[in-house]
Amino acid sequence: MDPVQIDWDTADVDPVEEGFRLRVHFHDQAPHYWWSAFGAALQASSREEAMGWHSIRALGDPPEGLEVNGIGDGAVAALRGFLEKKVAQANSEAIRAEEGRLALNRRREERQDETRQTAERLTESFRSGS
């Protein structure tokens, strides 16, 4: 998996009822499993870290970016740093999870190969009478 990166050049801010709304895209779409890791990184954050905004959600399905609502005027640096940190945490977790999935698939393939070889050996034993 290529790490997800925020494309800050696509950032767009609009006024909303409770402050401002940021919409920013990723350089590439994020895999679905990455979004789960991102959500976990957000939930692990203390509420104090998120005082300058109200909510963060995905743009698109699969996620192609982020939408943050309720941003206060002075929250740019804190929010940008927060999002970069959480994206990096999600990337680390998603890469670990992907490595785990690949390892499980390799073990499954190895077991299938061993089973196939055993079946061939047993077939030959039955055919030859040994």
Secondary structure, 3 states (H helix, E strand, C coil): CCCCCEEEEEEEEEEECCEEEEEEEECCCCCHHHHHHHHHHHHCCCHHHHCCCCEEEEECCCCCEEEEEEECCCCHHHHHHHHHHHHHHHHHHHHHHHHHHHHHHHHHHHHHHHHHHHHHHHHHHHHHCC
